[in-house]
């Protein structure tokens, strides 16, 4: 899927599926990739949602899946040891769930890992 950000309501299609978004609303369409047990709870590995922040995108992801929501979020935010990466960078090293997103960003969500 190709994502197009425009200030008007139209866009030219050049093959493939085109998603038209109004850049004035400040939302970006993001690809979310889930790993480990989170993938199993979601029933698939990859999703696309739009939002203004990582937190908003993840909230939309878990909205209809209580089991995934409980595995990802605690009352105060992300569950301990759940790692969220935005374009390869840990969001906890920046603005956390308030980190802004843009079109074509990739969010990767990793459950707690153990082993030795």
Buried (B, 14 or more C-beta within 10 A) or exposed (E): EEBBBBEEEEBEEEEEEBBEBEBEEEBBBBBBBBBEBBBBBBEEEEBEBBBBBBBBBBBBBBEEBEEBBEBBBEEEEBBEEBBBBBEEEEBBEEEBBEBBBBBBBBBBBBBEEEEE
